């Protein structure tokens, strides 16, 4: 369990630099340049994600509560919206991106909440509650930064990107349900 907690602290801490240490983040970006910053940040993300995944896999399964019947169906349904928000965060801004403001953070919050509802073991509760809390804190911090003028939102480009986000989101969601989730995570979301 210690390694899981360490992985959560490292991964979410790195992804909270914008609110924990904004000046140091900007200084590092200036020192490393755009390319160096992106490469370094990506490599560190992969490393901390590996620690997080290994820590989750190594943590004992201690059941705290048993989710009611049908929660996995709720999770699968909510994950459709999370997948669409994830896709919207990767494309130029359409209505979905501009209305949600931060579609990636919304996708993480939906993912965490839906999985928290359908998993009652301690390691899952720690993982998903930490990501949900991170998403809420990041959204509040970004809202304050928007008001202060430190963060600018992506401008609306075209509604065609909404169709792209919906299409990509549905394809990703379907792939996760029918094979990808089982292949990556080892759990089939719905019994077939």
NUTIBA-201219 format. One record per residue: residue number from 1; residue in three letters; x, z, y of N, C-alpha, C in turn. Coordinates in steps of 0.02 Angstrom, whole numbers. Example, Ala and Ser with C-alpha at 12.3 -4.5 7.8 and 13.67 -1.06 7.14 Angstrom:
+------+------+--------+--------+---------+---------+--------+----------+--------+--------+---------+
| resi | resn | n.east |   n.up | n.north | ca.east |  ca.up | ca.north | c.east |   c.up | c.north |
+------+------+--------+--------+---------+---------+--------+----------+--------+--------+---------+
|    1 |  ALA |    660 |    390 |    -284 |     615 |    390 |     -225 |    660 |    390 |    -165 |
|    2 |  SER |    642 |    354 |    -112 |     684 |    357 |      -53 |    645 |    394 |       2 |
+------+------+--------+--------+---------+---------+--------+----------+--------+--------+---------+
This chain:
+------+------+--------+--------+---------+---------+--------+----------+--------+--------+---------+
| resi | resn | n.east |   n.up | n.north | ca.east |  ca.up | ca.north | c.east |   c.up | c.north |
+------+------+--------+--------+---------+---------+--------+----------+--------+--------+---------+
|    1 |  UNK |     42 |      0 |     -60 |       0 |      0 |        0 |     44 |      0 |      63 |
|    2 |  UNK |    103 |     30 |      58 |     148 |     33 |      115 |    170 |    -36 |     138 |
|    3 |  UNK |    185 |    -79 |      89 |     206 |   -147 |      106 |    150 |   -187 |     139 |
|    4 |  UNK |     88 |   -175 |     117 |      31 |   -208 |      148 |     24 |   -186 |     221 |
|    5 |  UNK |     29 |   -122 |     233 |      24 |    -96 |      301 |     81 |   -122 |     344 |
|    6 |  UNK |    141 |   -124 |     316 |     199 |   -152 |      353 |    186 |   -226 |     369 |
|    7 |  UNK |    161 |   -264 |     321 |     146 |   -334 |      332 |     94 |   -344 |     386 |
|    8 |  UNK |     43 |   -302 |     386 |      -9 |   -305 |      438 |     21 |   -291 |     507 |
|    9 |  UNK |     62 |   -239 |     511 |      93 |   -221 |      575 |    138 |   -278 |     600 |
|   10 |  UNK |    178 |   -306 |     556 |     224 |   -359 |      576 |    186 |   -422 |     596 |
|   11 |  UNK |    139 |   -444 |     554 |     104 |   -507 |      568 |     59 |   -501 |     629 |
|   12 |  UNK |     18 |   -449 |     631 |     -28 |   -442 |      687 |     10 |   -422 |     751 |
|   13 |  UNK |     64 |   -384 |     743 |     105 |   -366 |      801 |    136 |   -428 |     832 |
|   14 |  UNK |    162 |   -472 |     790 |     191 |   -534 |      816 |    138 |   -575 |     852 |
|   15 |  UNK |     78 |   -577 |     824 |      25 |   -616 |      854 |    -11 |   -580 |     911 |
|   16 |  UNK |     16 |   -522 |     930 |     -11 |   -485 |      987 |     38 |   -481 |    1045 |
|   17 |  UNK |     92 |   -518 |    1040 |     143 |   -516 |     1093 |    114 |   -531 |    1162 |
|   18 |  UNK |     64 |   -575 |    1164 |      33 |   -593 |     1227 |      5 |   -532 |    1264 |
|   19 |  UNK |    -19 |   -482 |    1225 |     -47 |   -423 |     1258 |     -1 |   -363 |    1255 |
|   20 |  UNK |     43 |   -360 |    1205 |      89 |   -303 |     1198 |    148 |   -309 |    1246 |
|   21 |  UNK |    177 |   -369 |    1247 |     238 |   -380 |     1288 |    236 |   -449 |    1319 |
|   22 |  UNK |    190 |   -461 |    1366 |     184 |   -529 |     1394 |    247 |   -553 |    1431 |
|   23 |  UNK |    281 |   -508 |    1466 |     341 |   -528 |     1503 |    398 |   -547 |    1456 |
|   24 |  UNK |    407 |   -507 |    1403 |     460 |   -522 |     1355 |    445 |   -588 |    1319 |
|   25 |  UNK |    382 |   -600 |    1305 |     361 |   -663 |     1273 |    380 |   -722 |    1317 |
|   26 |  UNK |    363 |   -718 |    1381 |     379 |   -772 |     1427 |    454 |   -782 |    1434 |
|   27 |  UNK |    491 |   -726 |    1435 |     564 |   -730 |     1440 |    593 |   -765 |    1379 |
|   28 |  UNK |    569 |   -746 |    1320 |     592 |   -779 |     1258 |    575 |   -853 |    1258 |
|   29 |  UNK |    515 |   -870 |    1281 |     495 |   -940 |     1284 |    542 |   -980 |    1330 |
|   30 |  UNK |    560 |   -950 |    1386 |     605 |   -983 |     1433 |    675 |   -990 |    1404 |
|   31 |  UNK |    699 |   -938 |    1370 |     767 |   -939 |     1342 |    773 |   -990 |    1285 |
|   32 |  UNK |    722 |   -991 |    1241 |     726 |  -1034 |     1182 |    703 |  -1105 |    1195 |
|   33 |  UNK |    667 |  -1115 |    1249 |     638 |  -1181 |     1262 |    576 |  -1190 |    1219 |
|   34 |  UNK |    536 |  -1240 |    1235 |     473 |  -1250 |     1200 |    483 |  -1261 |    1125 |
|   35 |  UNK |    529 |  -1305 |    1107 |     541 |  -1320 |     1036 |    569 |  -1260 |     999 |
|   36 |  UNK |    619 |  -1227 |    1029 |     649 |  -1169 |      996 |    600 |  -1112 |     987 |
|   37 |  UNK |    558 |  -1101 |    1038 |     507 |  -1049 |     1033 |    458 |  -1063 |     976 |
|   38 |  UNK |    434 |  -1125 |     973 |     385 |  -1142 |      921 |    414 |  -1137 |     851 |
|   39 |  UNK |    476 |  -1160 |     843 |     508 |  -1156 |      777 |    520 |  -1084 |     758 |
|   40 |  UNK |    549 |  -1044 |     803 |     562 |   -974 |      789 |    499 |   -935 |     775 |
|   41 |  UNK |    447 |   -947 |     815 |     383 |   -912 |      807 |    352 |   -931 |     740 |
|   42 |  UNK |    355 |   -994 |     723 |     326 |  -1018 |      659 |    363 |   -988 |     599 |
|   43 |  UNK |    429 |   -988 |     602 |     468 |   -959 |      547 |    454 |   -885 |     539 |
|   44 |  UNK |    452 |   -849 |     595 |     437 |   -778 |      592 |    366 |   -766 |     567 |
|   45 |  UNK |    319 |   -809 |     586 |     250 |   -803 |      561 |    248 |   -812 |     485 |
|   46 |  UNK |    284 |   -861 |     460 |     286 |   -872 |      388 |    316 |   -813 |     351 |
|   47 |  UNK |    370 |   -785 |     379 |     402 |   -728 |      349 |    356 |   -667 |     347 |
|   48 |  UNK |    325 |   -652 |     404 |     281 |   -593 |      406 |    218 |   -605 |     365 |
|   49 |  UNK |    195 |   -667 |     361 |     138 |   -682 |      318 |    156 |   -673 |     244 |
|   50 |  UNK |    217 |   -692 |     226 |     240 |   -681 |      157 |    241 |   -607 |     140 |
|   51 |  UNK |    266 |   -566 |     187 |     266 |   -493 |      175 |    195 |   -468 |     167 |
|   52 |  UNK |    149 |   -492 |     209 |      79 |   -471 |      207 |     47 |   -491 |     141 |
|   53 |  UNK |     58 |   -553 |     119 |      28 |   -576 |       56 |     57 |   -538 |      -3 |
|   54 |  UNK |    123 |   -529 |      -4 |     154 |   -491 |      -58 |    129 |   -419 |     -59 |
|   55 |  UNK |    124 |   -389 |       0 |      99 |   -320 |        5 |     28 |   -314 |     -19 |
|   56 |  UNK |    -14 |   -363 |      -4 |     -84 |   -362 |      -27 |    -86 |   -369 |    -103 |
|   57 |  UNK |    -47 |   -416 |    -130 |     -46 |   -427 |     -203 |    -19 |   -366 |    -240 |
|   58 |  UNK |     29 |   -332 |    -211 |      60 |   -275 |     -244 |     20 |   -210 |    -237 |
|   59 |  UNK |    -25 |   -207 |    -189 |     -64 |   -147 |     -177 |   -113 |   -135 |    -235 |
|   60 |  UNK |   -123 |    -72 |    -254 |    -170 |    -59 |     -308 |   -242 |    -72 |    -286 |
|   61 |  UNK |   -284 |    -90 |    -333 |    -355 |   -102 |     -318 |   -391 |    -35 |    -328 |
|   62 |  UNK |   -410 |     -6 |    -271 |    -446 |     58 |     -271 |   -515 |     45 |    -241 |
|   63 |  UNK |   -566 |     47 |    -282 |    -634 |     33 |     -258 |   -660 |     91 |    -216 |
|   64 |  UNK |   -681 |     75 |    -156 |    -709 |    124 |     -110 |   -785 |    120 |    -111 |
|   65 |  UNK |   -810 |     59 |    -113 |    -883 |     47 |     -118 |   -894 |    -19 |    -153 |
|   66 |  UNK |   -955 |    -28 |    -177 |    -973 |    -89 |     -213 |  -1023 |   -128 |    -171 |
|   67 |  UNK |  -1003 |   -188 |    -149 |   -1047 |   -228 |     -107 |  -1113 |   -244 |    -143 |
|   68 |  UNK |  -1169 |   -244 |    -108 |   -1232 |   -261 |     -138 |  -1233 |   -334 |    -162 |
|   69 |  UNK |  -1278 |   -348 |    -208 |   -1286 |   -417 |     -233 |  -1300 |   -464 |    -174 |
|   70 |  UNK |  -1272 |   -522 |    -177 |   -1286 |   -572 |     -126 |  -1237 |   -572 |     -68 |
|   71 |  UNK |  -1193 |   -523 |     -64 |   -1146 |   -521 |       -9 |  -1097 |   -581 |     -11 |
|   72 |  UNK |  -1080 |   -602 |     -72 |   -1035 |   -660 |      -75 |  -1069 |   -723 |     -48 |
|   73 |  UNK |  -1136 |   -727 |     -55 |   -1172 |   -784 |      -27 |  -1171 |   -781 |      50 |
|   74 |  UNK |  -1178 |   -720 |      77 |   -1174 |   -712 |      149 |  -1104 |   -732 |     174 |
|   75 |  UNK |  -1053 |   -711 |     137 |    -985 |   -728 |      156 |   -974 |   -803 |     155 |
|   76 |  UNK |   -997 |   -836 |     103 |    -990 |   -909 |       98 |  -1026 |   -943 |     156 |
|   77 |  UNK |  -1085 |   -919 |     174 |   -1123 |   -949 |      229 |  -1087 |   -939 |     295 |
|   78 |  UNK |  -1064 |   -878 |     309 |   -1028 |   -865 |      371 |   -963 |   -904 |     375 |
|   79 |  UNK |   -932 |   -916 |     318 |    -869 |   -953 |      318 |   -878 |  -1026 |     339 |
|   80 |  UNK |   -938 |  -1052 |     333 |    -950 |  -1120 |      360 |   -939 |  -1119 |     436 |
|   81 |  UNK |   -966 |  -1068 |     470 |    -958 |  -1064 |      542 |   -885 |  -1050 |     561 |
|   82 |  UNK |   -851 |  -1008 |     521 |    -781 |   -995 |      534 |   -739 |  -1058 |     526 |
|   83 |  UNK |   -755 |  -1099 |     476 |    -718 |  -1161 |      464 |   -728 |  -1210 |     521 |
|   84 |  UNK |   -789 |  -1214 |     547 |    -803 |  -1258 |      604 |   -765 |  -1234 |     666 |
|   85 |  UNK |   -765 |  -1169 |     678 |    -727 |  -1142 |      735 |   -653 |  -1155 |     727 |
|   86 |  UNK |   -627 |  -1147 |     666 |    -557 |  -1161 |      654 |   -541 |  -1233 |     670 |
|   87 |  UNK |   -582 |  -1279 |     646 |    -572 |  -1350 |      660 |   -576 |  -1364 |     735 |
|   88 |  UNK |   -623 |  -1332 |     769 |    -631 |  -1341 |      842 |   -569 |  -1318 |     880 |
|   89 |  UNK |   -535 |  -1268 |     853 |    -474 |  -1243 |      886 |   -416 |  -1291 |     880 |
|   90 |  UNK |   -419 |  -1336 |     831 |    -364 |  -1383 |      819 |   -373 |  -1450 |     854 |
|   91 |  UNK |   -433 |  -1463 |     878 |    -449 |  -1527 |      911 |   -453 |  -1517 |     986 |
|   92 |  UNK |   -450 |  -1572 |    1024 |    -464 |  -1566 |     1096 |   -534 |  -1535 |    1106 |
|   93 |  UNK |   -545 |  -1504 |    1162 |    -605 |  -1464 |     1173 |   -669 |  -1506 |    1178 |
|   94 |  UNK |   -717 |  -1487 |    1137 |    -785 |  -1512 |     1142 |   -828 |  -1453 |    1164 |
|   95 |  UNK |   -893 |  -1458 |    1153 |    -938 |  -1403 |     1172 |   -923 |  -1339 |    1133 |
|   96 |  UNK |   -907 |  -1346 |    1068 |    -894 |  -1286 |     1027 |   -836 |  -1247 |    1055 |
|   97 |  UNK |   -781 |  -1282 |    1070 |    -721 |  -1248 |     1096 |   -734 |  -1218 |    1165 |
|   98 |  UNK |   -769 |  -1254 |    1209 |    -779 |  -1228 |     1276 |   -829 |  -1171 |    1278 |
|   99 |  UNK |   -880 |  -1174 |    1235 |    -931 |  -1120 |     1235 |   -904 |  -1056 |    1201 |
|  100 |  UNK |   -865 |  -1064 |    1148 |    -837 |  -1005 |     1115 |   -774 |   -979 |    1150 |
|  101 |  UNK |   -744 |  -1020 |    1193 |    -685 |  -1006 |     1233 |   -621 |  -1001 |    1191 |
|  102 |  UNK |   -623 |   -962 |    1138 |    -565 |   -953 |     1095 |   -587 |   -961 |    1023 |
|  103 |  UNK |   -599 |  -1023 |    1000 |    -628 |  -1033 |      934 |   -585 |  -1007 |     877 |
|  104 |  UNK |   -520 |  -1007 |     884 |    -478 |   -981 |      830 |   -488 |   -906 |     821 |
|  105 |  UNK |   -491 |   -870 |     875 |    -502 |   -798 |      871 |   -571 |   -784 |     843 |
|  106 |  UNK |   -621 |   -823 |     863 |    -688 |   -815 |      835 |   -688 |   -830 |     761 |
|  107 |  UNK |   -651 |   -881 |     739 |    -646 |   -897 |      668 |   -616 |   -839 |     629 |
|  108 |  UNK |   -564 |   -808 |     657 |    -532 |   -750 |      623 |   -581 |   -692 |     619 |
|  109 |  UNK |   -619 |   -679 |     672 |    -667 |   -624 |      671 |   -723 |   -636 |     620 |
|  110 |  UNK |   -748 |   -697 |     617 |    -800 |   -713 |      568 |   -772 |   -707 |     497 |
|  111 |  UNK |   -712 |   -734 |     486 |    -679 |   -729 |      421 |   -671 |   -656 |     400 |
|  112 |  UNK |   -645 |   -616 |     445 |    -631 |   -545 |      429 |   -696 |   -507 |     416 |
|  113 |  UNK |   -746 |   -516 |     460 |    -809 |   -481 |      452 |   -844 |   -500 |     386 |
|  114 |  UNK |   -846 |   -565 |     373 |    -882 |   -588 |      312 |   -847 |   -563 |     249 |
|  115 |  UNK |   -781 |   -563 |     249 |    -744 |   -539 |      190 |   -746 |   -463 |     185 |
|  116 |  UNK |   -750 |   -429 |     240 |    -757 |   -356 |      240 |   -824 |   -337 |     208 |
|  117 |  UNK |   -876 |   -377 |     221 |    -942 |   -362 |      194 |   -946 |   -372 |     119 |
|  118 |  UNK |   -903 |   -415 |      91 |    -909 |   -430 |       20 |   -852 |   -402 |     -23 |
|  119 |  UNK |   -808 |   -363 |       6 |    -753 |   -332 |      -31 |   -751 |   -257 |     -18 |
|  120 |  UNK |   -754 |   -218 |     -71 |    -756 |   -146 |      -62 |   -695 |   -109 |     -84 |
|  121 |  UNK |   -641 |   -145 |    -101 |    -580 |   -110 |     -121 |   -537 |    -93 |     -60 |
|  122 |  UNK |   -498 |    -41 |     -66 |    -460 |    -14 |       -9 |   -413 |    -65 |      22 |
|  123 |  UNK |   -377 |   -103 |     -19 |    -329 |   -151 |       10 |   -366 |   -206 |      49 |
|  124 |  UNK |   -424 |   -227 |      25 |    -463 |   -277 |       62 |   -492 |   -248 |     126 |
|  125 |  UNK |   -515 |   -186 |     122 |    -542 |   -154 |      183 |   -488 |   -149 |     236 |
|  126 |  UNK |   -427 |   -129 |     216 |    -371 |   -125 |      264 |   -356 |   -193 |     293 |
|  127 |  UNK |   -351 |   -243 |     251 |    -334 |   -311 |      274 |   -385 |   -338 |     322 |
|  128 |  UNK |   -448 |   -339 |     301 |    -500 |   -371 |      341 |   -519 |   -330 |     403 |
|  129 |  UNK |   -518 |   -264 |     397 |    -532 |   -222 |      456 |   -477 |   -230 |     509 |
|  130 |  UNK |   -414 |   -236 |     486 |    -359 |   -245 |      533 |   -366 |   -312 |     570 |
|  131 |  UNK |   -382 |   -365 |     534 |    -390 |   -430 |      566 |   -451 |   -432 |     611 |
|  132 |  UNK |   -505 |   -398 |     592 |    -564 |   -395 |      635 |   -548 |   -357 |     699 |
|  133 |  UNK |   -514 |   -301 |     693 |    -494 |   -262 |      752 |   -448 |   -303 |     797 |
|  134 |  UNK |   -400 |   -339 |     766 |    -355 |   -382 |      805 |   -394 |   -434 |     843 |
|  135 |  UNK |   -443 |   -466 |     810 |    -483 |   -517 |      843 |   -521 |   -490 |     902 |
|  136 |  UNK |   -550 |   -432 |     894 |    -589 |   -401 |      949 |   -542 |   -383 |    1007 |
|  137 |  UNK |   -485 |   -353 |     992 |    -437 |   -334 |     1044 |   -410 |   -396 |    1080 |
|  138 |  UNK |   -393 |   -448 |    1042 |    -368 |   -509 |     1073 |   -420 |   -541 |    1118 |
|  139 |  UNK |   -482 |   -542 |    1097 |    -535 |   -573 |     1138 |   -544 |   -534 |    1203 |
|  140 |  UNK |   -543 |   -468 |    1199 |    -549 |   -427 |     1260 |   -489 |   -440 |    1306 |
|  141 |  UNK |   -429 |   -441 |    1277 |    -369 |   -452 |     1317 |   -369 |   -521 |    1350 |
|  142 |  UNK |   -390 |   -571 |    1313 |    -393 |   -639 |     1341 |   -446 |   -645 |    1395 |
|  143 |  UNK |   -501 |   -610 |    1386 |    -554 |   -610 |     1438 |   -527 |   -580 |    1503 |
|  144 |  UNK |   -490 |   -526 |    1497 |    -460 |   -495 |     1556 |   -408 |   -541 |    1588 |
|  145 |  UNK |   -369 |   -574 |    1545 |    -318 |   -620 |     1571 |   -350 |   -681 |    1605 |
|  146 |  UNK |   -407 |   -703 |    1579 |    -444 |   -758 |     1612 |   -466 |   -738 |    1681 |
|  147 |  UNK |   -494 |   -677 |    1687 |    -517 |   -652 |     1752 |   -460 |   -647 |    1802 |
|  148 |  UNK |   -401 |   -628 |    1776 |    -342 |   -620 |     1819 |   -308 |   -687 |    1834 |
|  149 |  UNK |   -330 |   -740 |    1801 |    -301 |   -805 |     1811 |   -238 |   -818 |    1772 |
|  150 |  UNK |   -221 |   -773 |    1725 |    -160 |   -781 |     1686 |   -169 |   -828 |    1627 |
|  151 |  UNK |   -231 |   -839 |    1606 |    -247 |   -884 |     1550 |   -298 |   -934 |    1574 |
|  152 |  UNK |   -286 |   -997 |    1560 |    -336 |  -1048 |     1576 |   -365 |  -1075 |    1512 |
|  153 |  UNK |   -430 |  -1087 |    1513 |    -464 |  -1113 |     1455 |   -455 |  -1189 |    1451 |
|  154 |  UNK |   -460 |  -1215 |    1392 |    -454 |  -1287 |     1384 |   -515 |  -1321 |    1415 |
|  155 |  UNK |   -505 |  -1373 |    1453 |    -563 |  -1407 |     1484 |   -600 |  -1450 |    1433 |
|  156 |  UNK |   -664 |  -1458 |    1444 |    -705 |  -1500 |     1401 |   -680 |  -1572 |    1404 |
|  157 |  UNK |   -673 |  -1602 |    1345 |    -649 |  -1671 |     1341 |   -705 |  -1719 |    1321 |
|  158 |  UNK |   -737 |  -1705 |    1264 |    -790 |  -1749 |     1240 |   -829 |  -1716 |    1184 |
|  159 |  UNK |   -893 |  -1733 |    1180 |    -935 |  -1706 |     1126 |   -915 |  -1736 |    1058 |
|  160 |  UNK |   -879 |  -1791 |    1058 |    -859 |  -1820 |      993 |   -813 |  -1773 |     955 |
|  161 |  UNK |   -778 |  -1730 |     991 |    -735 |  -1681 |      957 |   -776 |  -1627 |     921 |
|  162 |  UNK |   -837 |  -1617 |     944 |    -882 |  -1571 |      909 |   -901 |  -1600 |     840 |
|  163 |  UNK |   -915 |  -1665 |     839 |    -930 |  -1697 |      775 |   -870 |  -1695 |     729 |
|  164 |  UNK |   -811 |  -1704 |     758 |    -750 |  -1699 |      718 |   -740 |  -1629 |     691 |
|  165 |  UNK |   -753 |  -1578 |     733 |    -746 |  -1508 |      711 |   -795 |  -1492 |     656 |
|  166 |  UNK |   -857 |  -1515 |     664 |    -907 |  -1502 |      612 |   -888 |  -1537 |     547 |
|  167 |  UNK |   -868 |  -1600 |     553 |    -847 |  -1637 |      493 |   -788 |  -1606 |     457 |
|  168 |  UNK |   -735 |  -1592 |     496 |    -676 |  -1560 |      466 |   -692 |  -1491 |     439 |
|  169 |  UNK |   -732 |  -1453 |     476 |    -751 |  -1386 |      454 |   -790 |  -1387 |     389 |
|  170 |  UNK |   -837 |  -1433 |     382 |    -876 |  -1438 |      321 |   -832 |  -1459 |     262 |
|  171 |  UNK |   -787 |  -1507 |     273 |    -742 |  -1529 |      220 |   -697 |  -1472 |     197 |
|  172 |  UNK |   -668 |  -1435 |     245 |    -625 |  -1378 |      228 |   -664 |  -1324 |     192 |
|  173 |  UNK |   -724 |  -1309 |     217 |    -768 |  -1259 |      187 |   -785 |  -1278 |     115 |
|  174 |  UNK |   -803 |  -1341 |     105 |    -820 |  -1364 |       37 |   -760 |  -1360 |      -9 |
|  175 |  UNK |   -702 |  -1380 |      16 |    -641 |  -1376 |      -25 |   -625 |  -1304 |     -45 |
|  176 |  UNK |   -634 |  -1258 |       3 |    -621 |  -1188 |      -12 |   -670 |  -1161 |     -65 |
|  177 |  UNK |   -733 |  -1179 |     -60 |    -783 |  -1155 |     -107 |   -771 |  -1182 |    -177 |
|  178 |  UNK |   -758 |  -1247 |    -181 |    -757 |  -1278 |     -247 |   -690 |  -1274 |    -283 |
|  179 |  UNK |   -635 |  -1265 |    -249 |    -571 |  -1259 |     -285 |   -517 |  -1222 |    -248 |
|  180 |  UNK |   -509 |  -1235 |    -184 |    -451 |  -1212 |     -146 |   -446 |  -1136 |    -145 |
|  181 |  UNK |   -501 |  -1100 |    -135 |    -499 |  -1027 |     -132 |   -476 |   -999 |    -199 |
|  182 |  UNK |   -502 |  -1026 |    -252 |    -481 |  -1003 |     -319 |   -407 |  -1018 |    -331 |
|  183 |  UNK |   -385 |  -1077 |    -310 |    -316 |  -1097 |     -320 |   -268 |  -1055 |    -278 |
|  184 |  UNK |   -286 |  -1042 |    -214 |    -242 |  -1004 |     -170 |   -247 |   -928 |    -179 |
|  185 |  UNK |   -308 |   -903 |    -187 |    -320 |   -831 |     -187 |   -331 |   -804 |    -257 |
|  186 |  UNK |   -354 |   -846 |    -302 |    -367 |   -823 |     -371 |   -437 |   -798 |    -382 |
|  187 |  UNK |   -481 |   -810 |    -333 |    -551 |   -787 |     -338 |   -597 |   -845 |    -322 |
|  188 |  UNK |   -646 |   -856 |    -366 |    -696 |   -908 |     -354 |   -750 |   -878 |    -310 |
|  189 |  UNK |   -763 |   -907 |    -250 |    -813 |   -877 |     -204 |   -883 |   -873 |    -234 |
|  190 |  UNK |   -903 |   -925 |    -269 |    -969 |   -926 |     -301 |   -960 |   -946 |    -374 |
|  191 |  UNK |   -995 |   -912 |    -419 |    -989 |   -932 |     -490 |  -1023 |  -1000 |    -501 |
|  192 |  UNK |   -987 |  -1045 |    -533 |   -1015 |  -1111 |     -548 |  -1018 |  -1119 |    -623 |
+------+------+--------+--------+---------+---------+--------+----------+--------+--------+---------+
